[in-house]
Amino acid sequence: MGISNSSTESAKSVGSMRINLFFAILLVAMTSYFLWWGLDYTMRQQTTLFIVATAFGVFMAFNIGGNDVANSFGTSVGAGTLTIPQALGIAAIFEVSGAVLAGGEVTDTIRSGIVDLDGLAVEPNQFIYVMLSALIAAAFWLLFATKKGLPVSTTHAIIGGVVGSSIVLGITLGGTEMALSTVNWGKIGTIAISWVLSPLLGGVLSYLLYGQIKKNIIEYNDKTEAHIGELKADKKTLKQNHKEFLDGLTESEQLAYTSAMLRDQEIYKDDDCVVEDLETDYYKQLYEIENERSNLDTLKALKQWVPMIAAMGGAVMASLVVFKGLKNVNNGMTTLQGFLIMGMISALVWLATYIYTKSIRGKHKEDLTKATFIMFSWMQVFTASAFAFSHGSNDIANAVGPFAAIMDVIRTNSISTEAAVPPAVMLTFGVALIVGLWFIGKEVIQTVGTNLAKMHPASGFSAELAAAAVVMGASTMGLPVSSTHTLVGAVLGIGIVNRDTNWKLMKPIGLAWVITLPAAASMSAISYLILINIF
């Protein structure tokens, strides 16, 4: 027995080592290919600077995978819908596809207009140091937060990095007053607002959504399963009482009663049997129990509510993919076309879910816990996939934006407001993102999926859908929200409904949110000073 256990553990260790080695080799090979390609793309200008920028750009994408992507899939893993390898597989396909197919051909060189360097006589290399410092600072802050299991905003980290290095640049070129005037402090204010607004909106919406799901589906199913359990117990009791009744009869009474039982047994088999046709109390009571059981509409909640909720979820996630993802590919897509796509996807999701509920037969109609788990698991996989595609097409710009700006400056020796993003960049950074999820994402997955509140596919689906709806709605209205903060708030909303929220854990998470921007800014300022003294 001892040898067997040892062998099993050894096999697991080797298997894990092999997977780790595979991802490590994949990242090294992809980065090496990119360096080979990129040196030609940048016409072999400032080779050392390009190699350093590539290393930290890939490192940034690696840490985005460990924090942002892990955060996105935390509820799916915590709910038991997906294992970590399965989450990795979905993330690999949809994140990379989103980055490559819908990541956009150009990106802003300075994210979100957070700083204005037009008033400064900035040299191309100084601009490179600003962007590279931002990448370095954001990457190391994300690594620190990820190892602590703290989900933070990568957007806030990169913005803080740009602000910190830009202020140092501004001081060297025009003094402190001019440096501070280059920062769009209004944008910083909106970030501060998002610390409260994002989790609040996510929490309120997930509380309302999951509250309805729990009331109208989960609690109904629990009551129905309890009723079925009572009827099964009544049937068992009836059989026991009947046995005791027979044992108390004389032989002649037993013979007469057995004859009546045999007649009732034949009558009971008929589909048109009614209680008046039966002679014995046993079959009359059995008829009442079975009739009550067969008349229970066990699938009522699943048939009425789940297709409607699934269709709503399909519409929200489709809007996330269409308006926040595919818009980068097809700028000619009209709002009407986008809504038509949403409508088609929503209708298909409703139809598929409804057909599934109609296909449940036999004993499966009474295993409502399993049926609910399966249905919401599929719905949660759908929402997680849409989230991953949208994330790949949008948030990877946190790493790509500054790096694309660096590449563009090295290649053209000039500063522009937008920089080209070749597919090779998106593919390489997409791979780094997935590798980061595999190697360092487990702590954040545990925080979001398990430690903040217990997850079930229904609650995990509610959290993801609420977060997606808030992000989509806020984008439309121009409200400052963070997808990370929104999802954490949504998980808290689930915990409030179930009364199992881990409020103690929110203290370090909230503190990490607040210090992300200043921490990244400080680290970026130091990085800038180091870079200008090295190069």
N, C-alpha and C positions, 0 to 999 in steps of 0.2 A: 504493500500500500504506500509506504514511504517513497519507494522508487517511482511509482506511478505519479504521485503528486509532484515530485521533483521534476519529472519529465514534462508534465503539463505546464508547470511554471516556466521551465526552460523554453518550451515551445512558444509560450506567450511572449516571453522576453525577446526571443529571436524574431518572432513575427513583428513585434512592435519596433524592434531595431531595424528590421528590413524596411518597414514603412517609413520610419524616420529617415533612413538613408536614402530611400527613393525620393522623398520630398526635398532633402538637402541637395541631392545631385540634380534634381529638376531645376531648383532655383539657381544653382551655380551654372548649369548648362544654359539656361535661359538668359541669365545676366551676361554670361560670356558671349553668347551670340549677339546680344544687344550691343555690347561694347564694340564688337567687330563691325556690326552694322552702323552704329552711331559714329564711330570714328570717320567713316566715309561720309556720313550724312553731314557732319560738322566740318568736313574737309580738313580733318586732322589739325585743326586749330586749337590751341590751348588744351593739349591732350591730357595733361595731368589734372587740370581743373574739371574737364569733362568726366574723367574716370572717378574723381572724388564725388562729383555731383551725382553720377549714376549710382554709386554705392549708397549715398544717403537717400536718394530718391527711392531706390528699391527697399531700403531699410524703412523708410516712411510707409510705403505701401504694405510691407510686412507687418508693421505695427497697427495699421488701419485694419488689416485682417484680424489681428489678435484682439482688437477692442471693438471696432465698429461692426464688423461682420459677426463676431461672436455674440455681440449684444443683440443683433438682429435675429439670430437663430437660438438665443437662449431660451425663449419661451417654448419653442418646438422641442428642444432637447429636454427641458425641465418637465414638460407635460408627458414625456414618454412617447410622443409621436415619432420622433426621429432619434436615432443614436448619433453620437458625434461623427462617426464615419459617414453615415447617411447624410447628415447635415453638410458635411464637407463635400460630398458628391454633388448635392444640389447647389451649394454655394459655388463650386467649381464651374458648373455648367452655366448658371444664370448670372453670377457675378462677372465672369470673364466675357460671356456673351453680351451682357449689358455694357461692359467697358468697350469691347471691340466694335459691336454693332451700333450702339447708340451713345457712345461716349462723346461724340462730337468731333469735328475735324479741327476746331480751334478752341482755345480756352483763354479766359482773361489772364493777363500776366500778373495783375494784382487783384486777389480775390475780393469780390464784393465792394470794390471802391473804398477800401478801408483807409488807404493813405493816398495822398496826392503829392507826387514828387516832381510835378511839372515846374514848380517854382525854383527848383534846385538844379544846379549845373551838374547833373549826375553822369559820371562816366560809365560806359558799358560794364566794365569789370566791377565797379562799385555796386551796380544793380545786381550783378550775379551774386556778389557776396551777401546782399540783402536777402535774396531768394534762398540761397544755400543755407544761410544762418537760420532762416525760418524753417526749412526742412529739418535741419539738425535738431533744433530745439523742440519742434513738434514731435519728431520721431522719438526722442529720448523721454519726453514727458509721457507720451502714449505708452511706451514700454514700461515706465515706472507704474503708471495707473493700471495697466493690464496685469502686471505681476501682482499687484495688490488686489486684483479682482474688481476694480472700480470702472464702471462704464462712464466715459467722458466724451465730450464733443470734439471730434477731430477738426471740425470747421473752426471752432473757437481756438483750438491749439495752433492751427496754421495762421489764423488771423493775429493771434497774440505774437507769434513769431515774426510776422511781417511788420507789425507795429514796433516791436522791440528793436529790430535791426534798422528800421527806417529812422527811428528817433536818433539812434547813435550816428547814422549817416548824416541826418539833418544837423546835428550838433557840430559835426566836423566841417560841414559846408557853410552853415549860416547861423550857428548859435542855437542856444536852447529855445528861445522864443519861436524862431522859424521852424525848428524841429517839431515842437509841439503843435504848431499851426498846420503841419502837413497831415496830422491825424484827423480822421473824420470821427470826432467824439460823439456825434449823434449815433453813428453805427455802434460804437462801444456801448452807448446807452441802451440800444435795442438788444444787445447781447445780454446786458444785465436784466432787462425785462424778461428775456427768454428763460432765465433761470427759474422764474416763478411761473410765467405764462405756459411754457411747454409742459411741465409735469402736471400743472393744474388742469389744462384742457384735456390732456391724455387721461388723467385720472378720472375726471368727471364723465367723459364719454365712455370709458371702459366700465365704470361703475354702473352707468345707466344701461349699457348694452348687456353686460354680463348679469346684471340684476334681473333683467327681463328673461334672459336665457335660463337662469337658475330657477326663477319663479314659474315660468310657463313650460319648461322642458324638463329640467333636472328634477325639480320637486314633484312635478306630475308623475314622472317616471318612477321616482322613489315610492310615491303613494301607490301607484299601480302595482309595482313589484311587491310591496308590502301586502296589498290586497290579494295578489296571487298566492303569496306565501300563506296567508290566512286560510284561503280556500283549500290549499294543499293540506294544511294542518287539519282542517275540518274533515277532509276526505279520509285522512289517516285515522282520525278519531272515530269517524263513522264505521270504518272497517273493524277497529278494535271493539267498539261497542256492539257491533253486529256479532262478532265472534263470541263475546261474553253472553249475548242474548241467546244464541244458538246453544251454547253449553248449558244454559239453564232450562232448556225445553226437554220434555219427555221424548222418547223415541218416536211415538206416534205423531207428536206435535212437530218434531224435527222433519219427519217424512213429509207431512202435509206442507210445511213451510218451504222445504227444499223443492217440492213440486211447483209451488207458486214462484219460487225464485227462478227456476228454469224457464217458466213461461215468461216471466218479466225479462229474463236475459235475452230471449229471442225478440221480444217486443222492443226492448231498449236499443237493439241494433238498427231498427228502422229509422230512416231520416225523418219520417213524419210522426214519430212517437211524441205523445203528450203525456203529462203527468197523470191525467185521468185514466189512461190505459193501463197503468201499473197497479199491482195488487199489494206488493210488500212495502213496508215502511223504508227498508234499506234502499230499494231502487227509487222510491219517491224522493228520499233525501238526496241520493246520489244524483238524480236528475236535476234537482234544484241547484246543487253545487256546481255541476258541470254546465248547466244552462247559464248560471251567473258568470262563470269563468269564460264561456264562449262569447258572451255578450259584452265583455270588457273590451273597450276600444283601446288596446294597449299602445297602438301606434299613433294615437290621436295627436299627441304633441309633436312627434317627429314629422308627421304628414302636414300638419298645419303651419308649424313654425320654422322648421329647418330649411325647407326649400326657399322660403321667403328671406330668411337671414342669409343663406348661401348666395342668393341672387344679389342681395344688397352688398355682400362682401365681394362678389364678382365685379360689380359695377365700380366699387371703390378701388379695388386693386387694378382693374383695367384702366381706370383714370390715372393711377399712379404710373403705370407702364406707358400709356399713350401720351399723357401731357407732360410727364417729367422725364420720360425715357426716350420714346420714339420721336419726340419733337426735335431732338438733336439730329435725327436722320432725315426726317421729312418736314422741312420748315413750311412746305406748302400745304400741309394738312390743316383743314379748317376745323373750327370748333364743332360744327355740325357733323363732320366726318368722325371726329373723335367721339362724340356722343353716340353716334350710330354703332361704332365699334364696341363701346361700353354696353350698349343695349343688347347687341348680339351675344357678347360674352356672358352678360347677366342672364339672358334667356336660356342659353345653353347650360349654364350652371344650375339654374332652377330646374330645368327639364331633367338633367342627369340625377340631381338629388331626389327629385320626386319619383322618378322611375325606380331608384334604389329603394326607397321606402315601400313602394308598391310590391317590390320583388321579395320582401322579407316574408317568409312562410314558416308554418309549423311552430316548433318549440322556440325558434329564433325570435318569434313575435313577443315572447315573454322574457327574453334576455335583453332587457332594455338598456342596461348599463353597457353591455358590449356593443349593441347597435349604435348607441349614442357616441361611444368612444370611437368607433370606426368612422362614423359619418363626420364628426368634427376633426378627426385626424386627417382625413382627406382634404377637408376645407382648410385646415391649418397648413398642410403642405402647399396648397395653392397660394395662400397668402404669403408664406415664407418665400416661395419661388418668385412671386411678383415683387416682394420687398428686395430680394437679392438682385433682380434685374434692374430695378430702379436705382438701387444703391450703386451697382456697378457702373451705370450710365451717368450718375451724378456725383456721388461723394468721392469717387476715386480721383476727381479733379483736385481734391485736397492735396494729393501727392503730385498729380500730373501738372496742375497749373504752374506752381513754382518751377518744377523741373523743365517743363516745356518752355518757360520763359528763359531759363538758363541756356537750354539748347539753342533757342532762337538767337539769343545775343551772341553766343559763341560762333554760330554759323554766319550771322550777318554783321556782327560788330556794331549793332545799333539796337536801340530800345523801342519796342512797339507796344501798343495797348493790348494786342492779341498775338498769340503764338500758335503756330501749326502743331497739331498733335498727330504724328504718324501712327498707323496701326501697330507698329512694332513696340511703341511706347505703351500703348494700352494693353497689349498682350503680355508684355514683360511685367508690368505693374499688376496686372490681373493675376498672374501666376504667383507673384510675391504676396499678394493679398491672401490667396488660398493657403499658401505655405505658412503664413503668419497665423491664420486661423488654426491650422493643425498643431503647430508647435506651442503657441502661447495663449490660445483662445479659451482654454478650459476653465480658467478661473473666472473670467467674465461671464461665460455661459452658466456657471454654477450660481453666480451672484444673481443674474437676471432670471434664470429659470427655476431656481430652487430656494436660494437664501432669502430673497425679499418676500416671497409668498409662494405657497404650493400651487403648482400648475396642473391642470387637466386639459385635454385637447379643447374642450369648450371654452375654458377660461383663457388658454393660450391663444386661441383663435380670436377671442374678444379683444385681448390686449393688442394683438397685431393689427386687427381691423380698426380699432379705435385710434391707434397711433397713425396708421396710414391715412385715415379720414382727416385727422387733425392736421397732419403735414400737408395733405392735398388742399384742404380748405384754407389753411393759413397761407400757403403759397399763392392761392388765388386772391386772397384779401390783402396780401402784403404784410401779414403779421410775422414778427420775428419768433420762430420756433426752431428748436433743435430736435431732429428725429431721435437722437439718443435720449435726451431728457424726456421727450414725449412718451417713448416706449417705457421708460422706467416709471413715469407717472401712471401709465396705463396698468402696469403690473401692480402698483400700489393700490389702484382702484379695485383690482381683482381681490387683493388682500383685504380691503375694507369690507367688501361684500361677504367674504368668507371668514372675516374676523381673525385673520392669521398674519397680518402685516408685520414684518420685522422692522419696526421704526428705528431701532438702534442702528441698523445698518445704513439708514438714510443719512445719518450724521456725517460719516466719512465720505459718502457719495456726494452729498450736498457741498461739503467743504471742497472736494476735488473739483466740482463744477465751478465754484467761485474762484479758485486759485489757478484754474487752467490757463486763463488768458494772461494774468500777470506772471505766472511761472514760466510759460512759454516765452513771453516777452523778455524776461530777465535772462533766460538761457540763450535766447537769440542774440541779445545785445552782447553777451560775453563771446558767443561764437563769432559774431561779426568782427570784434576786436582781434580775436585770434587769427581769423582768416586774412585780414588786411596786413597782419604782421608776417604771415607765412608766405603769401603769394605776392 
